Amino acid sequence: MTDPAKVRRHAERIRELVASVVRSQIKDPRLGMITITDARITADLRDATVFYTVLGDAAAQASTAAALESAKGMLRSTVGKALGLRHSPTLTFVLDDVQDQVKHIDDLLAAARQSDAEVQRLAAQAKYAGEAQPYRLDEDEDAEGDQADDEGTPSATDRR
């Protein structure tokens, strides 16, 4: 069994190596403004997934994905030599769509704020459906109790 701390160290090292190689050695014109955001490696150290973001539209993302696919062999050999493992891990590149998710969550939060403001506005104008105080108060019960004593039941002084 592989130590989880060792797996994390290797994943971090893979992220740094891939970022360095992409920045300095890959001269593919299809490669856009890329940022390597994360790398994860399996416990057996055989497969690594590298997450990246690209600044630009869908065309820039597609061309960067093609450039990374063509440079995958060079990146894998560089990572394998630097890590000194028995087997070089296979590299899989995944577009990290964090920015799209952040935008979606921000839109949802804005809609929730707007809905809350509408509820607050309606609540400020609302009136009670019945009386303002729908519950009996203790004073009312005492007053009703005195009336009941006067009407039908004899009190202790009346029995004498």
FENPEGI-V456496 format. One record per run of one state. SS is the DSSP state (H for helix, E for strand, L for the rest). FROM is the first residue (numbers start at 1). TO is the last residue. If there is no record, write none. Layout:
# FENPEGI-V456496
ss=SS from=FROM to=TO
ss=SS from=FROM to=TO
This chain:
# FENPEGI-V456496
ss=L from=1 to=3
ss=H from=4 to=24
ss=L from=25 to=32
ss=E from=33 to=41
ss=L from=42 to=46
ss=E from=47 to=55
ss=L from=56 to=57
ss=H from=58 to=70
ss=L from=71 to=71
ss=H from=72 to=83
ss=L from=84 to=89
ss=E from=90 to=95
ss=L from=96 to=97
ss=H from=98 to=125
ss=L from=126 to=137
ss=H from=138 to=151
ss=L from=152 to=160
